[in-house]
Amino acid sequence: MNVIGIDKLVKKVSLGRSTIYRLISEGKFPKPFQAVPNRNAWIETDIDLWLKAKVNPELENEHVAATTSAAPLFDSILDEAIMWENIGRCRRYLEHIENVARERKLPAAARDAIAHQIRSLRLLCDELDPTDGRVTTMRR
């Protein structure tokens, strides 16, 4: 599956950015997904189907079916991947905090309080870890 950004999209469909976003708001153009924070992208096959529908209006239903089925699945997989990355980062930070606390030879009460907080946050990371959901989603 190929994705394209706004610059490539503008060239591909020969429309300006404002026209593309107006068509999206009117429900007449495939919606983007957030590839990374603050960066939208489009599934290239959705754009190809939209272009084919413009050339041959009888294909309009094919375009609508494709854009309503592929994009949400891709969005959910992407959201889970971002969450998984953030949870991994959080676990590394917790490990770092634990190591720093050990190196600084804190009083027993402070070490116990930090250890308790780290255990609580690790449990939260385990609950939020989308690994199982990601595998389930991709099997569908």
C-alpha positions in Angstrom: 0.0 0.0 0.0 1.5 3.4 -1.0 0.7 6.6 0.7 1.2 10.1 -0.6 1.5 13.5 1.0 -0.2 16.7 0.0 2.5 17.9 -2.4 2.4 14.8 -4.4 -1.4 14.7 -4.2 -1.6 18.2 -5.6 0.5 17.2 -8.6 -1.3 14.0 -9.1 -4.8 15.4 -9.3 -3.9 18.8 -10.7 -5.9 20.6 -8.0 -4.9 23.2 -5.4 -4.7 22.5 -1.7 -7.7 24.6 -0.9 -9.8 22.9 -3.6 -8.8 19.4 -2.2 -9.7 20.3 1.3 -13.0 21.9 0.2 -13.9 18.7 -1.7 -13.0 16.6 1.4 -15.3 18.8 3.6 -18.1 18.3 1.0 -17.5 14.5 1.1 -16.4 14.5 -2.6 -12.8 13.5 -2.1 -11.0 10.8 -0.1 -10.2 11.8 3.4 -6.6 11.8 4.6 -5.3 10.0 7.6 -2.7 11.2 10.1 0.6 9.5 9.1 2.5 11.1 12.0 1.4 14.0 14.2 0.7 17.1 12.1 1.2 15.2 8.8 -1.7 14.0 6.7 -1.4 11.5 3.9 -3.7 9.7 1.5 -3.8 6.1 0.4 -2.8 6.2 -3.3 -5.2 3.6 -4.4 -8.1 5.7 -3.0 -6.9 8.6 -5.1 -6.6 6.4 -8.2 -10.1 5.2 -7.7 -11.3 8.8 -7.3 -9.6 9.8 -10.5 -11.1 6.8 -12.4 -14.5 7.8 -11.1 -14.0 11.3 -12.5 -13.2 9.8 -15.9 -16.0 7.2 -15.7 -18.9 8.3 -13.4 -20.2 4.7 -13.3 -17.3 3.9 -11.1 -18.3 6.4 -8.4 -19.7 3.6 -6.2 -16.5 1.7 -6.4 -14.6 4.8 -5.2 -17.0 5.3 -2.2 -16.8 1.6 -1.2 -13.0 1.6 -1.3 -12.5 4.8 0.7 -15.0 3.8 3.3 -13.5 0.4 3.9 -9.7 0.8 3.6 -9.0 4.1 5.4 -10.6 3.3 8.8 -8.6 0.0 9.0 -5.4 1.7 8.0 -6.1 4.5 10.6 -6.7 2.0 13.4 -3.5 0.1 12.6 -1.6 3.3 12.5 -3.0 4.5 15.8 -2.1 1.3 17.5 1.5 1.5 16.1 1.9 5.0 17.4 0.5 3.9 20.8 2.8 0.9 20.9 5.8 3.1 20.1 4.8 5.5 22.9 4.4 2.7 25.4 7.8 1.4 24.5 9.3 4.8 25.1 7.5 5.1 28.4 8.9 1.7 29.5 12.4 2.9 28.6 11.9 6.1 30.7 10.7 4.0 33.7 13.8 1.8 33.4 16.0 5.0 33.3 14.3 6.4 36.4 14.8 3.2 38.2 18.5 3.1 37.4 19.0 6.8 38.4 17.2 6.1 41.7 19.5 3.1 42.3 22.7 5.1 41.4 21.8 8.0 43.7 21.4 5.8 46.8 18.2 7.4 48.0 16.8 6.7 51.4 14.7 3.5 51.7 11.4 5.4 52.0 12.1 7.4 48.7 13.3 4.2 46.9 10.1 2.4 48.0 7.9 5.3 46.9 9.6 5.4 43.5 9.4 1.6 43.1 5.7 1.7 43.9 5.1 4.4 41.3 7.1 2.5 38.7 5.2 -0.7 39.3 1.9 1.2 38.9 3.0 2.8 35.7 4.3 -0.5 34.3 1.0 -2.1 35.0 -0.7 0.8 33.1 1.6 0.3 30.2 0.8 -3.4 30.1 -3.0 -2.6 30.1 -2.5 -0.1 27.2 -0.2 -2.2 25.2 -1.9 -2.6 21.8 0.3 -5.5 20.7 -2.5 -8.1 21.0 -5.1 -5.8 19.4 -2.7 -5.0 16.6 -2.3 -8.7 15.8 -6.0 -9.3 16.0 -6.8 -6.3 13.7 -4.3 -7.3 11.1 -5.8 -10.9 10.9 -9.3 -9.6 10.0 
